[in-house]
């Protein structure tokens, strides 16, 4: 659970920022590319794989939240990640996998 929590929670954060309407996605991607190239490259490899697993990861995030019942903040963080992965899974119900991957690649290329 610890490994999944680190690995999949980080991807949820990346998706959240990428999908944000706050206007920070481009700046975040550029900063990550220059300041943390290893993390940026990791995201380039991992995010395209995430969309097809989102339906399963949503459930896993809720399991980790239950495991981390206390402190409340940690549990809520993973509940939020679960909700985000559920949204990605729902998006795949109305958009093709290629469209979702294209949106993720556009974010990573910015």
Steps between C-alpha positions, in 0.01 A plus 500: 500500500787736573653461153164535327425804710817678393496391137134549419443806718780684320336425167167628632668826594650528153165437335331746732744776413483412130123512498487817703320801365709727721750573227799343678532179295746643247716665765496183711602282206783735398627530857491123543677444168785733594514463878422130536572334165500150651147549635387657171638205304337258743167673439553476123528123540233444765211737433403348164470161672286639782183567307434135423549412869302786652191290574710265712712770661191685620412200717861463618515864613188446711656186651813697592281774648333240722843368600605855593180576687704711741622766447195634322701714259685203356181302451327794329798544267458145369121529487555799271743300286240224475238749387741639240577156359127432488457815288771378262327163475167671430667717235609181326133403476429800275838560334732257332817387671694678225321831573585472869863414419516792260381738772762362741773529237399858421540581868840331525628666183411850618 
